[in-house]
Amino acid sequence: MAESLRARALKLLARREYSRAELARKLSAHAEDSAEIEAVLDDCERRGWLSENRVVEQRVHTLRTRFGARRIERDLLARGVSGEAVAAALSGLKGNELEAAREVWSRKFGGRLPRTPAERAKQARFMQGRGFDMDVIMKVIKGVSEE
């Protein structure tokens, strides 16, 4: 049974990176007890097949062009990534948050500054939903250049 669990884990990891918690959830339907799953996960980590750092790198790379740091943080935590790994990833994201927000805003609104309070509110809500902080959103919407 352990070999089939290992084969399932390897098949899943061949498609994309999984966090330890995600892979345990996927394998739980095929295992009789959690000790089997833990043994397979430990083996995968020891062999280098399962890596939390790769999960973080892959998710940040995938989501950065569309979302802000807060949204990426929520995504990583929902995937079961440790708080330390999330904090390390966020420290790198905060540095270019304004640039990323400008890119997302420009793609959505064509670089057109809002002319009415209703437009400003609509743009701010969109950017908040994308996970950007309000101070960054206001700089983008007001057209403030980077200092």
N, CA, C and O of each residue as an XYZ file, in Angstrom:
588
protein
N       0.816     -1.198      0.000
C       0.000      0.000      0.000
C       0.861      1.264      0.000
O       0.529      2.248     -0.660
N       1.955      1.228      0.736
C       2.824      2.405      0.798
C       3.413      2.718     -0.572
O       3.579      3.886     -0.925
N       3.728      1.688     -1.342
C       4.290      1.923     -2.665
C       3.274      2.600     -3.574
O       3.631      3.487     -4.349
N       2.004      2.189     -3.488
C       0.999      2.831     -4.329
C       0.769      4.279     -3.876
O       0.492      5.146     -4.704
N       0.878      4.538     -2.606
C       0.781      5.926     -2.127
C       1.949      6.743     -2.661
O       1.773      7.879     -3.102
N       3.134      6.162     -2.618
C       4.312      6.862     -3.135
C       4.141      7.127     -4.633
O       4.478      8.206     -5.120
N       3.618      6.141     -5.353
C       3.399      6.311     -6.794
C       2.363      7.410     -7.050
O       2.527      8.219     -7.963
N       1.303      7.436     -6.249
C       0.302      8.496     -6.399
C       0.910      9.867     -6.109
O       0.666     10.834     -6.831
N       1.694      9.933     -5.056
C       2.339     11.204     -4.702
C       3.257     11.665     -5.825
O       3.252     12.841     -6.189
N       4.030     10.760     -6.365
C       4.950     11.115     -7.442
C       4.201     11.550     -8.695
O       4.617     12.484     -9.381
N       3.106     10.876     -8.987
C       2.300     11.248    -10.149
C       1.731     12.665     -9.981
O       1.730     13.459    -10.922
N       1.253     12.965     -8.778
C       0.726     14.308     -8.509
C       1.822     15.361     -8.595
O       1.624     16.425     -9.182
N       2.979     15.062     -8.010
C       4.083     16.019     -8.003
C       4.692     16.215     -9.390
O       5.334     17.233     -9.649
N       4.497     15.250    -10.275
C       5.000     15.403    -11.642
C       4.205     16.454    -12.406
O       4.717     17.065    -13.344
N       2.957     16.663    -12.005
C       2.106     17.645    -12.695
C       2.375     19.074    -12.246
O       2.464     19.988    -13.066
N       2.505     19.260    -10.911
C       2.772     20.589    -10.363
C       3.285     20.443     -8.945
O       3.284     19.347     -8.384
N       3.721     21.547     -8.370
C       4.210     21.542     -6.994
C       3.029     21.562     -6.026
O       2.050     22.276     -6.246
N       3.124     20.786     -4.969
C       2.118     20.753     -3.917
C       2.784     21.041     -2.581
O       3.934     20.665     -2.357
N       2.063     21.703     -1.705
C       2.551     21.841     -0.335
C       2.309     20.514      0.375
O       1.563     19.662     -0.109
N       2.946     20.354      1.519
C       2.794     19.113      2.277
C       1.327     18.881      2.646
O       0.831     17.758      2.550
N       0.636     19.943      3.068
C      -0.766     19.819      3.474
C      -1.656     19.447      2.283
O      -2.555     18.617      2.418
N      -1.412     20.052      1.129
C      -2.207     19.731     -0.062
C      -2.021     18.275     -0.478
O      -2.987     17.576     -0.786
N      -0.771     17.830     -0.483
C      -0.496     16.462     -0.897
C      -1.082     15.465      0.102
O      -1.583     14.413     -0.295
N      -1.022     15.784      1.381
C      -1.619     14.908      2.398
C      -3.127     14.814      2.186
O      -3.706     13.736      2.318
N      -3.762     15.930      1.859
C      -5.202     15.941      1.598
C      -5.542     15.072      0.386
O      -6.520     14.325      0.403
N      -4.728     15.178     -0.659
C      -4.965     14.388     -1.875
C      -4.794     12.893     -1.612
O      -5.551     12.074     -2.133
N      -3.807     12.548     -0.809
C      -3.508     11.143     -0.556
C      -4.409     10.518      0.506
O      -4.495      9.293      0.598
N      -5.073     11.333      1.297
C      -5.860     10.810      2.424
C      -6.988      9.877      1.985
O      -7.372      8.982      2.739
N      -7.515     10.068      0.800
C      -8.589      9.199      0.313
C      -8.074      7.793     -0.022
O      -8.860      6.851     -0.125
N      -6.761      7.657     -0.189
C      -6.189      6.384     -0.632
C      -5.397      5.671      0.460
O      -4.794      4.627      0.208
N      -5.396      6.224      1.664
C      -4.612      5.626      2.752
C      -5.529      5.139      3.862
O      -6.623      5.664      4.068
N      -5.062      4.139      4.560
C      -5.849      3.604      5.660
C      -5.635      4.377      6.950
O      -6.557      4.505      7.755
N      -4.417      4.898      7.157
C      -4.177      5.729      8.340
C      -3.196      6.850      8.001
O      -2.497      6.806      6.989
N      -3.166      7.837      8.860
C      -2.351      9.026      8.596
C      -0.860      8.745      8.736
O      -0.044      9.490      8.193
N      -0.490      7.695      9.445
C       0.934      7.359      9.586
C       1.536      6.977      8.234
O       2.690      7.300      7.951
N       0.757      6.292      7.404
C       1.231      5.929      6.059
C       1.497      7.191      5.238
O       2.521      7.307      4.565
N       0.571      8.115      5.308
C       0.712      9.369      4.551
C       1.939     10.123      5.019
O       2.726     10.599      4.201
N       2.112     10.237      6.324
C       3.267     10.958      6.872
C       4.573     10.314      6.427
O       5.530     11.018      6.103
N       4.624      9.000      6.407
C       5.838      8.297      5.975
C       6.146      8.604      4.509
O       7.299      8.843      4.149
N       5.122      8.596      3.676
C       5.323      8.903      2.249
C       5.750     10.352      2.077
O       6.647     10.636      1.284
N       5.126     11.277      2.806
C       5.489     12.688      2.700
C       6.917     12.932      3.181
O       7.654     13.702      2.565
N       7.310     12.287      4.268
C       8.686     12.416      4.760
C       9.681     11.900      3.724
O      10.726     12.509      3.496
N       9.347     10.772      3.099
C      10.212     10.213      2.060
C      10.317     11.160      0.863
O      11.403     11.358      0.319
N       9.210     11.732      0.464
C       9.218     12.674     -0.671
C      10.063     13.907     -0.353
O      10.799     14.395     -1.210
N       9.957     14.406      0.868
C      10.777     15.563      1.251
C      12.252     15.191      1.275
O      13.095     15.952      0.800
N      12.566     14.025      1.826
C      13.949     13.578      1.919
C      14.563     13.440      0.519
O      15.731     13.771      0.316
N      13.787     12.961     -0.425
C      14.283     12.786     -1.792
C      14.284     14.093     -2.595
O      14.826     14.136     -3.700
N      13.688     15.147     -2.055
C      13.667     16.425     -2.756
C      12.507     16.580     -3.726
O      12.478     17.521     -4.519
N      11.561     15.667     -3.665
C      10.403     15.750     -4.560
C       9.376     16.744     -4.060
O       8.629     17.322     -4.849
N       9.335     16.944     -2.768
C       8.353     17.820     -2.125
C       9.111     18.962     -1.468
O       9.913     18.737     -0.561
N       8.862     20.190     -1.920
C       9.599     21.334     -1.403
C       8.661     22.522     -1.212
O       8.010     22.977     -2.152
N       8.608     23.006      0.009
C       7.776     24.169      0.308
C       8.294     25.412     -0.415
O       7.506     26.247     -0.858
N       9.617     25.534     -0.533
C      10.190     26.703     -1.215
C       9.793     26.737     -2.684
O       9.512     27.807     -3.223
N       9.768     25.583     -3.333
C       9.353     25.544     -4.741
C       7.882     25.890     -4.891
O       7.495     26.548     -5.857
N       7.059     25.456     -3.948
C       5.632     25.791     -3.977
C       5.472     27.306     -3.896
O       4.711     27.899     -4.661
N       6.192     27.923     -2.967
C       6.107     29.376     -2.787
C       6.583     30.086     -4.048
O       5.902     30.984     -4.544
N       7.727     29.704     -4.567
C       8.255     30.342     -5.782
C       7.283     30.216     -6.948
O       7.028     31.187     -7.661
N       6.744     29.020     -7.135
C       5.835     28.780     -8.255
C       4.565     29.603     -8.123
O       4.131     30.221     -9.095
N       3.963     29.625     -6.943
C       2.721     30.378     -6.745
C       2.954     31.876     -6.883
O       2.154     32.568     -7.513
N       4.029     32.384     -6.308
C       4.326     33.819     -6.415
C       4.538     34.185     -7.878
O       4.015     35.197     -8.344
N       5.293     33.378     -8.601
C       5.544     33.652    -10.016
C       4.240     33.651    -10.822
O       4.043     34.492    -11.699
N       3.360     32.706    -10.516
C       2.096     32.592    -11.234
C       1.148     33.739    -10.925
O       0.486     34.253    -11.826
N       1.076     34.145     -9.665
C       0.061     35.109     -9.243
C       0.515     36.559     -9.300
O      -0.333     37.451     -9.290
N       1.801     36.834     -9.359
C       2.290     38.208     -9.211
C       1.787     39.158    -10.287
O       1.577     40.339    -10.009
N       1.592     38.677    -11.493
C       1.159     39.587    -12.560
C      -0.309     39.969    -12.436
O      -0.768     40.874    -13.133
N      -1.063     39.289    -11.550
C      -2.493     39.565    -11.430
C      -2.932     40.016    -10.053
O      -4.009     40.597     -9.914
N      -2.117     39.762     -9.020
C      -2.576     40.008     -7.656
C      -1.531     40.714     -6.803
O      -0.337     40.702     -7.103
N      -2.024     41.334     -5.721
C      -1.168     42.003     -4.760
C      -0.673     41.054     -3.687
O      -1.057     39.885     -3.645
N       0.180     41.569     -2.824
C       0.830     40.749     -1.802
C      -0.173     40.125     -0.832
O      -0.001     38.977     -0.424
N      -1.211     40.862     -0.461
C      -2.179     40.319      0.496
C      -2.937     39.126     -0.084
O      -3.190     38.152      0.625
N      -3.292     39.191     -1.335
C      -4.005     38.087     -1.984
C      -3.096     36.874     -2.136
O      -3.535     35.739     -1.948
N      -1.839     37.108     -2.474
C      -0.877     36.019     -2.597
C      -0.646     35.373     -1.234
O      -0.530     34.152     -1.128
N      -0.580     36.198     -0.197
C      -0.417     35.670      1.163
C      -1.580     34.747      1.529
O      -1.367     33.658      2.062
N      -2.807     35.182      1.243
C      -3.976     34.350      1.537
C      -3.928     33.035      0.765
O      -4.266     31.983      1.308
N      -3.515     33.089     -0.485
C      -3.431     31.890     -1.310
C      -2.420     30.898     -0.727
O      -2.703     29.705     -0.627
N      -1.250     31.395     -0.346
C      -0.217     30.518      0.197
C      -0.654     29.902      1.522
O      -0.440     28.712      1.756
N      -1.263     30.703      2.386
C      -1.718     30.177      3.668
C      -2.832     29.138      3.473
O      -2.899     28.151      4.206
N      -3.696     29.364      2.490
C      -4.770     28.406      2.209
C      -4.207     27.081      1.694
O      -4.830     26.033      1.865
N      -3.054     27.125      1.078
C      -2.419     25.910      0.568
C      -1.631     25.173      1.649
O      -1.086     24.099      1.392
N      -1.566     25.735      2.848
C      -0.882     25.064      3.944
C       0.599     25.348      4.029
O       1.338     24.596      4.663
N       1.048     26.427      3.399
C       2.451     26.809      3.470
C       2.712     27.431      4.841
O       1.856     28.137      5.372
N       3.876     27.176      5.412
C       4.193     27.677      6.750
C       4.269     29.204      6.773
O       4.554     29.842      5.760
N       4.012     29.764      7.927
C       4.037     31.212      8.088
C       5.396     31.819      7.799
O       5.476     32.927      7.268
N       6.480     31.106      8.143
C       7.833     31.618      7.888
C       8.098     31.738      6.384
O       8.667     32.730      5.928
N       7.688     30.738      5.626
C       7.901     30.763      4.177
C       7.070     31.868      3.531
O       7.521     32.524      2.592
N       5.860     32.068      4.036
C       4.996     33.136      3.520
C       5.609     34.495      3.833
O       5.637     35.374      2.972
N       6.099     34.675      5.052
C       6.714     35.950      5.439
C       7.939     36.251      4.581
O       8.152     37.395      4.180
N       8.738     35.236      4.300
C       9.918     35.431      3.456
C       9.519     35.843      2.045
O      10.160     36.705      1.444
N       8.475     35.236      1.522
C       8.014     35.578      0.175
C       7.452     36.989      0.128
O       7.670     37.714     -0.843
N       6.729     37.384      1.173
C       6.110     38.705      1.199
C       7.131     39.819      1.298
O       6.923     40.901      0.749
N       8.227     39.570      1.987
C       9.243     40.614      2.103
C       9.783     40.988      0.722
O      10.096     42.152      0.470
N       9.891     40.021     -0.155
C      10.332     40.304     -1.520
C       9.260     40.959     -2.371
O       9.576     41.714     -3.290
N       7.998     40.682     -2.081
C       6.902     41.238     -2.876
C       6.627     42.697     -2.558
O       6.272     43.472     -3.446
N       6.787     43.071     -1.305
C       6.441     44.436     -0.879
C       7.294     45.486     -1.582
O       6.848     46.620     -1.755
N       8.504     45.133     -1.988
C       9.405     46.091     -2.618
C       8.887     46.642     -3.940
O       9.103     47.816     -4.243
N       8.216     45.825     -4.722
C       7.732     46.290     -6.030
C       6.207     46.259     -6.113
O       5.641     46.050     -7.186
N       5.559     46.463     -4.993
C       4.090     46.424     -4.934
C       3.464     47.533     -5.792
O       2.479     47.294     -6.491
N       4.025     48.729     -5.740
C       3.481     49.846     -6.514
C       3.586     49.571     -8.018
O       2.652     49.838     -8.774
N       4.704     49.049     -8.426
C       4.898     48.717     -9.845
C       3.898     47.646    -10.298
O       3.308     47.758    -11.372
N       3.714     46.621     -9.486
C       2.771     45.555     -9.818
C       1.342     46.096     -9.864
O       0.565     45.726    -10.744
N       0.998     46.964     -8.924
C      -0.341     47.550     -8.899
C      -0.587     48.392    -10.150
O      -1.668     48.340    -10.738
N       0.404     49.155    -10.547
C       0.266     49.970    -11.770
C       0.033     49.087    -12.991
O      -0.786     49.409    -13.852
N       0.749     47.987    -13.059
C       0.598     47.086    -14.200
C      -0.804     46.476    -14.250
O      -1.428     46.441    -15.310
N      -1.298     45.996    -13.109
C      -2.638     45.409    -13.045
C      -3.690     46.466    -13.374
O      -4.609     46.210    -14.153
N      -3.558     47.641    -12.788
C      -4.509     48.735    -13.005
C      -4.507     49.160    -14.476
O      -5.566     49.366    -15.069
N      -3.327     49.288    -15.051
C      -3.215     49.729    -16.439
C      -3.845     48.713    -17.398
O      -4.500     49.096    -18.367
N      -3.646     47.423    -17.128
C      -4.259     46.401    -17.986
C      -5.774     46.450    -17.909
O      -6.458     46.278    -18.918
N      -6.303     46.687    -16.707
C      -7.758     46.677    -16.529
C      -8.408     47.965    -17.033
O      -9.438     47.926    -17.705
N      -7.806     49.097    -16.706
C      -8.457     50.377    -16.992
C      -7.761     51.182    -18.087
O      -8.122     52.337    -18.313
N      -6.800     50.619    -18.754
C      -6.144     51.289    -19.871
C      -5.354     52.517    -19.487
O      -5.102     53.364    -20.343
N      -4.957     52.649    -18.255
C      -4.172     53.797    -17.819
C      -4.982     55.075    -17.697
O      -4.413     56.158    -17.560
N      -6.309     54.962    -17.744
C      -7.178     56.139    -17.690
C      -7.519     56.456    -16.232
O      -8.156     55.655    -15.547
N      -7.093     57.621    -15.770
C      -7.370     58.048    -14.395
C      -8.870     58.281    -14.231
O      -9.533     58.730    -15.166
N      -9.406     57.980    -13.054
C     -10.848     58.183    -12.830
C     -11.202     59.663    -12.839
O     -10.461     60.496    -12.318
N     -12.363     59.979    -13.447
C     -12.798     61.375    -13.520
C     -13.873     61.687    -12.494
O     -14.060     62.847    -12.128
N     -14.571     60.679    -12.031
C     -15.645     60.912    -11.069
C     -15.382     60.078     -9.806
O     -14.624     59.109     -9.838
N     -16.014     60.468     -8.707
C     -15.868     59.658     -7.490
C     -16.354     58.216     -7.681
O     -15.800     57.293     -7.084
N     -17.377     58.021     -8.500
C     -17.880     56.669     -8.739
C     -16.831     55.821     -9.468
O     -16.639     54.651     -9.139
N     -16.158     56.411    -10.452
C     -15.094     55.689    -11.157
C     -13.936     55.380    -10.211
O     -13.375     54.284    -10.235
N     -13.590     56.358     -9.381
C     -12.500     56.152     -8.420
C     -12.847     55.003     -7.473
O     -11.995     54.162     -7.186
N     -14.074     54.959     -6.993
C     -14.509     53.898     -6.082
C     -14.489     52.542     -6.787
O     -14.081     51.540     -6.198
N     -14.923     52.511     -8.031
C     -14.928     51.262     -8.794
C     -13.504     50.730     -8.973
O     -13.249     49.540     -8.788
N     -12.598     51.607     -9.327
C     -11.212     51.199     -9.524
C     -10.577     50.757     -8.210
O      -9.825     49.783     -8.176
N     -10.879     51.472     -7.135
C     -10.322     51.113     -5.821
C     -10.850     49.750     -5.370
O     -10.089     48.937     -4.845
N     -12.131     49.498     -5.567
C     -12.706     48.195     -5.187
C     -12.064     47.057     -5.975
O     -11.766     45.998     -5.422
N     -11.855     47.283     -7.263
C     -11.214     46.263     -8.088
C      -9.812     45.954     -7.562
O      -9.435     44.791     -7.418
N      -9.052     47.001     -7.278
C      -7.673     46.814     -6.807
C      -7.637     46.183     -5.413
O      -6.741     45.392     -5.117
N      -8.590     46.522     -4.564
C      -8.660     45.895     -3.244
C      -8.953     44.403     -3.379
O      -8.381     43.580     -2.664
N      -9.838     44.072     -4.291
C     -10.153     42.670     -4.530
C      -8.954     41.891     -5.045
O      -8.861     40.678     -4.857
N      -8.057     42.584     -5.684
C      -6.840     41.953     -6.186
C      -5.757     41.839     -5.115
O      -4.704     41.252     -5.364
N      -6.003     42.391     -3.929
C      -5.074     42.197     -2.818
C      -4.040     43.283     -2.634
O      -3.000     43.042     -2.021
N      -4.298     44.479     -3.150
C      -3.358     45.583     -2.965
C      -3.786     46.432     -1.767
O      -4.975     46.554     -1.473
N      -2.799     47.018     -1.080
C      -3.074     47.880      0.068
C      -3.650     49.209     -0.407
O      -3.375     49.656     -1.521
N      -4.449     49.830      0.450
C      -5.146     51.063      0.066
C      -4.182     52.207     -0.245
O      -4.450     52.997     -1.150
N      -3.075     52.315      0.476
C      -2.140     53.405      0.179
C      -1.525     53.244     -1.214
O      -1.308     54.234     -1.913
N      -1.249     52.025     -1.612
C      -0.720     51.753     -2.953
C      -1.802     52.035     -3.997
O      -1.518     52.606     -5.050
N      -3.016     51.642     -3.709
C      -4.131     51.865     -4.636
C      -4.328     53.358     -4.882
O      -4.494     53.788     -6.024
N      -4.308     54.133     -3.826
C      -4.529     55.572     -3.986
C      -3.405     56.219     -4.782
O      -3.666     57.130     -5.568
N      -2.170     55.780     -4.605
C      -1.057     56.312     -5.410
C      -1.273     56.004     -6.885
O      -1.020     56.851     -7.742
N      -1.735     54.804     -7.181
C      -1.946     54.412     -8.568
C      -3.108     55.200     -9.166
O      -2.997     55.741    -10.266
N      -4.209     55.260     -8.445
C      -5.407     55.916     -8.974
C      -5.217     57.428     -9.130
O      -5.766     58.033    -10.051
N      -4.452     58.023     -8.243
C      -4.186     59.465     -8.338
C      -3.068     59.795     -9.311
O      -2.828     60.963     -9.614
N      -2.381     58.766     -9.803
C      -1.318     58.988    -10.775
C      -0.041     59.502    -10.151
O       0.744     60.166    -10.827
N       0.192     59.217     -8.886
C       1.404     59.651     -8.202
C       2.575     58.825     -8.701
O       2.494     57.599     -8.769
N       3.660     59.494     -9.051
C       4.835     58.769     -9.542
C       5.652     58.256     -8.373
O       5.560     58.763     -7.255
N       6.460     57.231     -8.658
C       7.321     56.650     -7.620
C       8.404     57.628     -7.233
O       8.985     58.308     -8.078
N       8.667     57.689     -5.926
C       9.653     58.663     -5.448
C      10.953     58.007     -5.166
O      11.904     58.672     -4.754
